[in-house]
Amino acid sequence: MPLRAYTTLRAGGPAEAFFVARTVDDLAEVSLWAQEHDLRTTVLGWGSNVLPSDRGVPGLVVLNLARRIEVRPDGEVEADSGCGFQEVWLKTAQARLRGLEFAVGIPGTLGGALVSNAGAYRSNVAELLTAIEVVHEGARKWVEPAFMEFAYRDSILRRVDPPAVTLLRVRLRLAPGDPKAAYDEARDYQRQRIGKQPAPASAGSFFKNVYDQALADSLPDFPERFRAAGVVPSGFLIERCGLMGYRHGGAMVARRHANFLLNVAGATATDVRELADVVRALVADKFGALLEEEVLYLGSWPPWPPR
Ligand SMILES: Cc1cc2nc3c(=O)[nH]c(=O)nc-3n(C[C@H](O)[C@H](O)[C@H](O)COP(=O)(O)OP(=O)(O)OC[C@H]3O[C@@H](n4cnc5c(N)ncnc54)[C@H](O)[C@@H]3O)c2cc1C
């Protein structure tokens, strides 16, 4: 089963074994079974933040289609991890709740959002969580958000050799608020995205932004709001390296937003990763800054960088 069809970058090789979980109980059962048999499991949401190797992904890949959501008027929300992040926003906005406006325009599932602590416009999903149901160490249980060790676009599930954890359901607490203000804010965010995001196929921002006050202070013609926050958008650095429109195989640095790597002509996963290497090397050379991927590499890659 080639995984390229299940990723927004449209690249990547086959899963060794593939299972579709349509309910949260399916997802829990298959995860418990896999943990019991020591079978490596990769849960896939919308594939909007991953690059699976052309060689494929060993073990079991589970496509998460569990999408039940319950929104209570007091602001408590319980949603399956396979719910679309934007769908959760829409359902909560319809229930006159506020807090998830930033999710508009972030593709992917709630589970994927938790893994990378997805966010935008100075907000992130971790801020709204109260509990998470997981399969971990062979048991199905609710855990505190602290279990995930959230940080900027990071959690315990992004570490090298992460623990075997399947996210099943999520509880969020939102605040009641004026729906018109919520829709206006969401529309404004969406408008900003339409203005700057290139057409598919991409995985959104490929690299994380760089938090480095000294670097921010050293850059000429650098916007004051970023300097004050001590953060340098990776796209700024990539653009200053003159890489917009640069092509490698079927992959290209977007002309519209330098931190988007695009699949423009049947790129392999290797094309995309090699392009990322070129970008990282040039940015390190010119600015001394080390870019770290926001996108996750999945599966069995050869020793990297290849010799
Ligand atoms: C056009 C575009 C714009 C984007 N804009 C933003 C943005 O503004 N901010 C932002 O933060 N991100 C952004 N992204 C990145 C991406 O959409 C988010 O990271 C999203 O939350 C990923 O969700 P997903 O379901 O696609 O996860 P996937 O890509 O399917 O998975 C990501 C990782 O999470 C793991 N995973 C997924 N579900 C589970 C689960 N239930 N249990 C355990 N592990 C799981 C996967 O194994 C994988 O390691 C953008 C992407 C695109 C294509």
The ligand as an ORCA input file, in Angstrom:
! r2SCAN-3c Opt
* xyz 0 1
  C      -0.926     23.657      3.887
  C      -0.495     23.272      5.278
  C      -0.509     24.221      6.301
  C      -0.117     23.880      7.591
  N      -0.150     24.840      8.570
  C       0.220     24.526      9.831
  C       0.189     25.513     10.862
  O      -0.165     26.656     10.650
  N       0.591     25.137     12.110
  C       0.993     23.857     12.400
  O       1.323     23.584     13.557
  N       1.041     22.908     11.437
  C       0.665     23.201     10.167
  N       0.717     22.242      9.190
  C       1.244     20.897      9.519
  C       0.159     19.833      9.845
  O      -1.064     20.157      9.227
  C      -0.071     19.689     11.346
  O       1.108     19.269     11.991
  C      -1.191     18.661     11.632
  O      -1.593     18.818     12.951
  C      -0.775     17.210     11.372
  O      -1.922     16.380     11.504
  P      -2.064     15.048     10.650
  O      -3.318     14.367     11.058
  O      -1.935     15.333      9.205
  O      -0.814     14.241     11.169
  P       0.116     13.169     10.336
  O       0.898     13.941      9.357
  O      -0.810     12.113      9.802
  O       0.977     12.612     11.481
  C       1.958     13.420     12.091
  C       2.651     12.595     13.201
  O       1.704     12.336     14.240
  C       1.584     10.930     14.463
  N       0.183     10.680     14.799
  C      -0.911     11.159     14.139
  N      -2.024     10.768     14.761
  C      -1.642     10.057     15.843
  C      -2.354      9.369     16.882
  N      -3.693      9.345     16.938
  N      -1.643      8.737     17.821
  C      -0.280      8.741     17.792
  N       0.451      9.359     16.828
  C      -0.229      9.999     15.873
  C       2.014     10.300     13.145
  O       2.458      8.960     13.336
  C       3.140     11.229     12.721
  O       4.321     10.925     13.425
  C       0.313     22.558      7.874
  C       0.328     21.585      6.849
  C      -0.087     21.942      5.565
  C      -0.080     20.886      4.475
*
